[in-house]
């Protein structure tokens, strides 16, 4: 939907992922959407160079998240959230229903 605005489908998907999960690393994002790792890495680096994202190390993994100092961050997030609302339910459930925290200890399976 926003791929023409952002220049590519990869850019759109990377931003959707960050909108939903707030942070992510290239390998995981590439796996979720079935994209090549190199395409995702290049896109994340472009966003970091533009000041939209910042990266940091968690162990040996480079993780990207929103740059809180980016002047248009709230507007960008609002645009992405609105675009996510228009995604078909099948696509939204396919990509964005992942559990992000561990199961509670002792909880029955």
LUMGU-405969 format. One record per residue: residue number from 1; residue in one letter; x, y, z of N, C-alpha, C, CB in turn. Coordinates in steps of 0.1 Angstrom, whole numbers. Atoms other than C-alpha are relative to their C-alpha. Glycine has a CB too. Layout:
BEGIN
{rec NUM, "A", {X, Y, Z}, {X, Y, Z}, {X, Y, Z}, {X, Y, Z}} ...
***
This chain:
BEGIN
{rec 1, "X", {8, -12, 0}, {0, 0, 0}, {9, 13, 0}, {-9, 0, 12}} {rec 2, "X", {-9, -12, -1}, {28, 25, 9}, {13, -2, -7}, {2, 3, 15}} {rec 3, "X", {-13, 3, 6}, {55, 9, -12}, {4, 11, -10}, {0, -13, -7}} {rec 4, "X", {-3, -11, 10}, {53, 37, -38}, {5, 12, 8}, {-12, 4, -8}} {rec 5, "X", {-4, -11, -8}, {57, 63, -10}, {14, -2, 6}, {-10, 2, 11}} {rec 6, "X", {-13, 3, -6}, {87, 46, 6}, {10, -5, -9}, {-2, -11, 11}} {rec 7, "X", {-10, 4, 10}, {103, 34, -26}, {1, -15, -3}, {13, 5, 4}} {rec 8, "X", {0, 15, 2}, {100, -4, -22}, {-9, -7, 10}, {15, -5, 1}} {rec 9, "X", {8, 8, -9}, {80, -31, -7}, {8, -4, 12}, {-5, -13, -8}} {rec 10, "X", {-8, 4, -11}, {109, -41, 15}, {0, 11, 11}, {15, -2, -4}} {rec 11, "X", {0, -11, -10}, {110, -6, 31}, {-13, 0, 7}, {2, 14, -8}} {rec 12, "X", {13, 0, -6}, {73, -8, 37}, {-1, -11, 11}, {-11, -1, -11}} {rec 13, "X", {1, 11, -10}, {75, -42, 54}, {9, 2, 12}, {3, -13, -7}} {rec 14, "X", {-9, -3, -11}, {104, -32, 75}, {-6, 10, 10}, {14, 5, -5}} {rec 15, "X", {6, -10, -9}, {86, -2, 88}, {-13, -5, 7}, {-4, 13, -8}} {rec 16, "X", {12, 6, -6}, {54, -22, 94}, {5, -8, 12}, {-7, -9, -10}} {rec 17, "X", {-6, 9, -11}, {75, -47, 115}, {3, 9, 12}, {12, -8, -5}} {rec 18, "X", {-4, -9, -11}, {90, -19, 136}, {-12, 7, 6}, {10, 10, -5}} {rec 19, "X", {12, -6, -6}, {56, -3, 140}, {-7, -9, 10}, {-10, 5, -11}} {rec 20, "X", {7, 10, -9}, {42, -35, 155}, {8, -4, 12}, {-4, -12, -8}} {rec 21, "X", {-9, 6, -11}, {72, -48, 175}, {9, 10, 7}, {7, -11, -6}} {rec 22, "X", {-9, -10, -6}, {91, -15, 182}, {15, -2, -2}, {-3, 1, 15}} {rec 23, "X", {-15, 2, 3}, {125, -31, 175}, {1, -14, -7}, {8, 0, 13}} {rec 24, "X", {-2, 13, 7}, {139, -59, 154}, {14, -1, -5}, {-10, -1, -11}} {rec 25, "X", {-13, 2, 6}, {170, -74, 139}, {-2, -6, -14}, {8, -9, 9}} {rec 26, "X", {1, 3, 14}, {176, -81, 102}, {-4, -14, -3}, {12, 3, -8}} {rec 27, "X", {3, 14, 2}, {175, -119, 103}, {-15, -3, 2}, {9, -9, 8}} {rec 28, "X", {14, 2, -4}, {141, -120, 121}, {-9, 6, -10}, {-2, 5, 14}} {rec 29, "X", {9, -7, 9}, {125, -94, 98}, {0, -7, -13}, {5, 15, -2}} {rec 30, "X", {-1, 7, 13}, {138, -112, 67}, {-8, -14, 1}, {14, -3, -4}} {rec 31, "X", {7, 13, -1}, {124, -146, 80}, {-15, 2, 0}, {4, -7, 13}} {rec 32, "X", {14, -3, -2}, {90, -131, 89}, {-7, 2, -14}, {-3, 12, 9}} {rec 33, "X", {6, -4, 13}, {84, -117, 54}, {5, -8, -12}, {2, 15, -2}} {rec 34, "X", {-6, 8, 12}, {104, -142, 33}, {8, 9, -9}, {-12, -6, -7}} {rec 35, "X", {-9, -9, 8}, {128, -115, 21}, {14, -4, 1}, {-2, 15, 4}} {rec 36, "X", {-15, 3, -1}, {165, -117, 14}, {6, 8, 12}, {7, 2, -13}} {rec 37, "X", {-6, -7, -11}, {186, -108, 44}, {7, 13, -5}, {10, -9, 7}} {rec 38, "X", {-7, -12, 5}, {207, -84, 23}, {-9, 11, -3}, {8, -4, -13}} {rec 39, "X", {9, -11, 3}, {177, -64, 12}, {-5, 7, 13}, {-12, -6, -8}} {rec 40, "X", {4, -5, -13}, {165, -60, 48}, {11, 8, 6}, {-5, -11, 9}} {rec 41, "X", {-11, -7, -6}, {199, -51, 60}, {3, 14, -6}, {13, -8, 0}} {rec 42, "X", {-2, -12, 7}, {204, -25, 33}, {-11, 11, 3}, {0, -2, -15}} {rec 43, "X", {11, -9, -4}, {170, -10, 41}, {1, 6, 14}, {-14, -7, -2}} {rec 44, "X", {-2, -4, -14}, {177, -8, 78}, {11, 10, 1}, {2, -11, 9}} {rec 45, "X", {-11, -9, 0}, {210, 9, 71}, {-4, 14, -6}, {12, -6, -7}} {rec 46, "X", {5, -13, 6}, {192, 35, 48}, {-8, 8, 10}, {-8, -3, -12}} {rec 47, "X", {8, -7, -10}, {167, 43, 76}, {9, 5, 11}, {-10, -10, 5}} {rec 48, "X", {-9, -5, -10}, {195, 46, 101}, {8, 12, -5}, {10, -11, 5}} {rec 49, "X", {-7, -11, 6}, {214, 69, 78}, {-9, 13, -1}, {6, -3, -13}} {rec 50, "X", {9, -11, 1}, {183, 90, 74}, {-4, 5, 14}, {-13, -4, -7}} {rec 51, "X", {4, -5, -13}, {179, 93, 112}, {-13, -5, 6}, {0, 14, 1}} {rec 52, "X", {12, 5, -4}, {147, 74, 114}, {1, -11, 11}, {-8, -6, -12}} {rec 53, "X", {-3, 11, -9}, {162, 44, 132}, {13, 2, 7}, {-1, -14, -7}} {rec 54, "X", {-13, 1, -6}, {190, 38, 156}, {3, -15, 3}, {1, 8, 14}} {rec 55, "X", {-4, 14, -2}, {209, 5, 162}, {8, -1, 13}, {7, -6, -12}} {rec 56, "X", {-8, 3, -11}, {225, -10, 192}, {2, -15, 1}, {-7, 5, 14}} {rec 57, "X", {-3, 14, -1}, {240, -43, 202}, {-7, -6, 12}, {15, -3, 1}} {rec 58, "X", {5, 8, -10}, {222, -69, 222}, {7, -13, -1}, {-16, -3, 0}} {rec 59, "X", {-10, 11, 2}, {249, -95, 228}, {8, 2, -13}, {-8, -13, -1}} {rec 60, "X", {-7, -2, 13}, {263, -100, 193}, {-10, 3, -11}, {7, -13, -3}} {rec 61, "X", {10, -4, 10}, {231, -90, 175}, {-3, 15, -1}, {-13, -8, 3}} {rec 62, "X", {3, -14, 2}, {226, -56, 160}, {-15, 2, -1}, {7, 6, -13}} {rec 63, "X", {15, -2, -1}, {190, -45, 169}, {-3, 14, -4}, {-5, -3, 14}} {rec 64, "X", {4, -13, 4}, {172, -16, 153}, {-13, 4, 6}, {-1, 1, -16}} {rec 65, "X", {12, -5, -6}, {146, 6, 169}, {-2, 14, -5}, {0, -1, 15}} {rec 66, "X", {3, -14, 4}, {129, 40, 163}, {10, 9, 7}, {-15, 3, 3}} {rec 67, "X", {-9, -10, -6}, {151, 70, 169}, {-10, 10, 7}, {8, 8, -11}} {rec 68, "X", {9, -9, -7}, {132, 90, 196}, {2, 15, -4}, {1, -2, 15}} {rec 69, "X", {-3, -14, 3}, {149, 122, 184}, {-4, 4, -15}, {14, 3, 1}} {rec 70, "X", {5, -3, 14}, {135, 119, 148}, {-12, 10, 0}, {-3, -13, -8}} {rec 71, "X", {10, -10, -1}, {114, 150, 143}, {-14, -4, -5}, {4, 13, -7}} {rec 72, "X", {13, 4, 5}, {86, 133, 124}, {-4, -14, 4}, {0, 1, -16}} {rec 73, "X", {3, 14, -5}, {84, 101, 144}, {-14, -3, 3}, {8, -3, 12}} {rec 74, "X", {14, 2, -3}, {49, 105, 157}, {-9, 0, -13}, {-5, 11, 10}} {rec 75, "X", {7, 0, 13}, {36, 114, 122}, {2, -13, -8}, {4, 12, -8}} {rec 76, "X", {-3, 13, 8}, {54, 84, 106}, {-7, -12, 6}, {15, -2, 0}} {rec 77, "X", {6, 11, -6}, {41, 60, 132}, {-16, 1, -2}, {3, 0, 15}} {rec 78, "X", {15, -1, 2}, {5, 74, 128}, {-3, -5, -14}, {-4, 15, 2}} {rec 79, "X", {3, 4, 14}, {7, 69, 90}, {1, -16, -1}, {11, 6, -9}} {rec 80, "X", {-2, 15, 1}, {20, 33, 95}, {-11, -7, 7}, {13, -4, 6}} {rec 81, "X", {11, 6, -8}, {-7, 25, 121}, {-13, 0, -8}, {-2, 6, 13}} {rec 82, "X", {12, -1, 8}, {-34, 37, 98}, {1, -9, -12}, {-1, 15, -5}} {rec 83, "X", {-2, 9, 11}, {-19, 17, 69}, {-2, -14, 4}, {14, 2, -7}} {rec 84, "X", {2, 14, -6}, {-18, -14, 91}, {-15, -3, 2}, {7, -1, 13}} {rec 85, "X", {14, 3, -2}, {-55, -10, 98}, {-7, -4, -13}, {-7, 13, 5}} {rec 86, "X", {6, 3, 13}, {-62, -13, 61}, {5, -13, -6}, {3, 11, -10}} {rec 87, "X", {-5, 13, 5}, {-42, -45, 56}, {-11, -11, 2}, {13, -4, 8}} {rec 88, "X", {9, 11, -2}, {-63, -76, 51}, {3, -8, 12}, {-1, -9, -13}} {rec 89, "X", {-2, 8, -12}, {-68, -97, 82}, {9, -12, -2}, {-14, -4, 6}} {rec 90, "X", {-8, 12, 2}, {-52, -127, 66}, {15, 4, 0}, {-4, -6, -14}} {rec 91, "X", {-14, -4, 1}, {-20, -107, 59}, {5, 4, 14}, {2, 11, -10}} {rec 92, "X", {-4, -5, -14}, {-20, -91, 94}, {2, -12, 9}, {-11, 9, 5}} {rec 93, "X", {-1, 11, -9}, {-25, -124, 112}, {12, -9, -5}, {-12, -9, 0}} {rec 94, "X", {-12, 8, 4}, {2, -141, 90}, {13, 6, 4}, {0, 0, -16}} {rec 95, "X", {-13, -6, -3}, {29, -116, 98}, {1, 6, 14}, {2, 11, -9}} {rec 96, "X", {-2, -8, -12}, {21, -99, 131}, {-7, -6, 12}, {-6, 13, -2}} {rec 97, "X", {6, 6, -12}, {7, -124, 156}, {10, -9, 8}, {-11, -9, -4}} {rec 98, "X", {-10, 7, -7}, {40, -136, 170}, {1, 3, 15}, {14, 3, -7}} {rec 99, "X", {-2, -2, -14}, {45, -141, 207}, {14, 7, 2}, {-1, -13, 8}} {rec 100, "X", {-13, -7, -2}, {72, -117, 219}, {5, -1, 14}, {-2, 15, -3}} {rec 101, "X", {-5, 2, -13}, {76, -127, 255}, {-1, -15, 4}, {-6, 9, 11}} {rec 102, "X", {1, 14, -3}, {82, -161, 271}, {-13, -4, 8}, {12, -4, 8}} {rec 103, "X", {12, 5, -8}, {54, -182, 286}, {3, 0, 15}, {-3, -15, -5}} {rec 104, "X", {-1, -1, -15}, {48, -178, 323}, {4, -14, 5}, {-13, 4, 6}} {rec 105, "X", {-5, 12, -6}, {66, -204, 344}, {-12, -7, 7}, {11, 3, 11}} {rec 106, "X", {11, 9, -6}, {42, -233, 354}, {-13, 1, -7}, {-1, 4, 14}} {rec 107, "X", {13, -1, 8}, {15, -223, 329}, {-2, -13, -8}, {0, 13, -9}} {rec 108, "X", {2, 12, 7}, {-1, -254, 315}, {0, 2, -15}, {-13, -7, 4}} {rec 109, "X", {-1, -1, 15}, {4, -260, 278}, {-13, -4, -7}, {11, -9, -6}} 
***
